[in-house]
């Protein structure tokens, strides 16, 4: 036998599929795999038939497991979902509008800050780590009335999204 073997995975109970049934969601996949992979797959299939739940095919089990593993988490499960929704799922920094957001505590927890909505804002990874924690951006508390100081020596001040003249 060659190093590559052909195998068929059928999502049907019967070996032969009549043409009328093909339109009912039944699919035959023809896959070329190495002989060792084919043997391993068939061994897994036998183990599933022996020990798995009754009435479920092995290929269906694999498909459902794959779909479940890639299913995104619902946003309501996230601890800061209300904060992200309030901020429109965008970075609240006046110099950015990225969508890869993380929560940022305006008064750090180490300094006595809490998890209330008025102490947490949404920042992208760059604005959070390099900007605020790197010293390039500073923000004064209350998420409802943030004041941004841009630059290490604060060359620009922005209240909300409105730029103020520097004196």
C-alpha positions in Angstrom: 0.0 0.0 0.0 1.3 3.5 -0.8 2.3 6.1 1.9 -0.9 8.0 1.1 -4.2 6.3 1.5 -7.7 7.5 0.5 -10.4 7.5 3.1 -14.0 8.5 3.1 -15.8 9.9 6.0 -19.6 9.6 5.8 -22.1 11.5 7.8 -24.7 8.9 7.0 -25.8 5.7 8.8 -25.9 3.6 5.6 -22.9 2.8 3.5 -24.7 3.7 0.2 -26.4 7.0 -0.2 -29.1 7.3 -2.7 -29.1 10.6 -4.7 -32.4 11.9 -3.3 -31.0 11.9 0.2 -27.9 14.0 -0.7 -30.1 17.1 -0.6 -31.0 16.4 3.0 -27.7 17.6 4.5 -25.7 14.4 4.1 -22.1 15.0 2.9 -19.3 12.7 1.9 -15.8 14.0 2.4 -13.0 12.5 0.5 -9.7 13.2 2.2 -6.1 12.1 1.3 -4.1 11.4 4.4 -1.0 9.4 5.3 -1.5 5.8 6.1 -0.5 6.3 9.8 -3.0 9.2 10.1 -5.7 7.0 8.6 -5.0 4.2 11.0 -5.0 6.6 14.0 -8.3 8.1 12.9 -9.9 4.7 12.5 -8.6 3.7 15.9 -10.1 6.9 17.4 -13.4 6.1 15.6 -13.5 2.6 17.1 -12.8 3.9 20.6 -15.6 6.5 20.2 -18.0 3.8 19.1 -17.1 1.7 22.0 -17.0 4.4 24.8 -18.8 7.4 23.3 -22.5 8.4 23.6 -24.9 6.3 21.6 -26.7 7.7 18.6 -23.9 10.2 17.7 -21.5 9.6 14.9 -17.8 10.2 15.4 -17.6 12.8 12.7 -20.6 14.7 14.1 -19.0 14.7 17.5 -15.8 16.1 15.9 -17.7 18.8 14.1 -19.7 19.9 17.1 -16.5 19.9 19.3 -14.8 22.1 16.7 -17.7 24.5 16.4 -18.0 24.8 20.2 -14.3 25.5 20.6 -14.4 28.4 18.2 -17.7 29.8 19.4 -17.0 33.3 20.6 -17.9 34.2 24.2 -20.9 36.3 24.7 -20.0 39.9 25.6 -22.3 39.8 28.6 -20.0 37.2 30.2 -17.1 39.6 30.2 -16.5 41.5 33.5 -16.2 44.9 31.8 -18.9 44.4 29.1 -20.9 47.4 30.3 -17.8 49.6 30.2 -16.9 48.5 26.6 -20.5 49.1 25.5 -20.6 52.6 27.1 -17.3 53.4 25.3 -18.6 52.1 21.9 -16.1 49.2 21.9 -13.4 51.8 21.0 -10.3 53.3 22.6 -11.3 56.4 24.5 -8.0 58.1 24.1 -8.3 61.3 22.0 -5.4 60.2 19.8 -6.9 56.8 18.9 -10.0 54.9 18.0 -8.8 51.3 17.9 -11.0 48.3 18.8 -8.5 46.0 20.6 -9.5 47.4 24.0 -8.6 46.5 27.5 -9.9 48.0 30.8 -7.9 50.8 32.4 -8.5 52.0 36.0 -8.2 55.8 36.1 -7.2 55.6 39.8 -5.1 52.5 39.9 -6.2 49.7 42.2 -2.9 49.8 44.0 -3.7 53.4 44.9 -7.2 52.6 46.2 -9.1 52.7 43.0 -12.2 50.5 42.5 -14.0 48.7 39.7 -16.9 51.2 39.4 -17.9 52.4 36.0 -16.7 55.9 36.7 -13.2 54.7 37.5 -12.7 52.4 34.4 -12.3 53.3 30.8 -11.5 51.4 27.6 -8.1 51.8 26.1 -6.4 50.0 23.2 -3.3 48.0 24.0 -0.9 50.6 22.8 -2.6 53.6 24.6 -2.8 51.5 27.8 0.7 50.1 28.0 2.9 52.5 26.0 0.7 55.5 26.4 -0.5 55.6 30.0 1.8 53.2 31.7 4.8 54.3 29.6 4.2 58.0 30.5 3.2 59.3 27.1 -0.4 59.9 28.1 -1.9 60.9 31.4 -5.6 60.9 32.3 -7.3 62.4 35.3 -10.2 60.4 36.8 -13.9 60.3 36.4 -14.7 58.4 33.2 -17.6 60.8 32.6 -15.2 63.8 32.5 -11.7 62.6 31.6 -8.9 65.1 31.1 -6.0 63.9 28.9 -2.4 65.2 29.0 -0.6 64.2 25.9 3.2 64.0 25.9 5.8 63.4 28.6 5.9 67.1 29.3 2.1 67.6 28.5 2.3 69.7 25.3 -1.5 69.2 24.7 -4.5 68.9 27.1 -7.7 67.4 25.9 -10.9 67.4 28.0 -13.2 64.7 26.6 -12.5 65.1 22.9 -12.1 68.9 23.1 -8.5 70.3 22.8 -7.5 73.1 25.1 -4.9 75.8 24.5 -1.7 75.4 26.6 -0.4 78.4 28.5 
